[in-house]
Amino acid sequence: TPGQVILLIKNEAAFKAEYGVKSLSEITYFEWLVGSLSNGGEKPELQMPGDINAQGQRQYIRIDRVSYDDKAPWPTEPDGTGQSLTKPAAKHNLYGNDVENWQAAVTPTPGT
C-alpha cells in the first residue's frame, strides 16, 4: 500500500522491550531468524509478486532497495550508538537507495 511503513527487525520480543511497544498488530514488519545485517553493503529489497513464467515460476518485481552500509555519505551515527536509520515521513514515497532520503534519529519512532 502506498505510504505504508514497514519495519525490518531482528527480534520481536527485544524490539517491543526496547521501544515500549505492546503490540505490533497494526505495524507491518518483517523479522528475520537467521543471519544479520553487518553494515557490509547488504541490499535488502522490497518486491511484489509478478507474473508466472513459462516454467511455472513466480517472477518478482523490485519496488525498492537499499544498499545497507554505515559509511559516508550514509549517516554513520546509527552504527552502534543507539540511533536508528530512519526515512522521514516526508520522504517515505521516495526511492530508498538515495542517501538524501535517510537520516539518523536520536529518538526512533518505530512504525510511525
Order of alpha helices (4+ residues) and beta strands (2+ residues): beta-alpha-beta-beta-beta-beta-beta-beta-beta
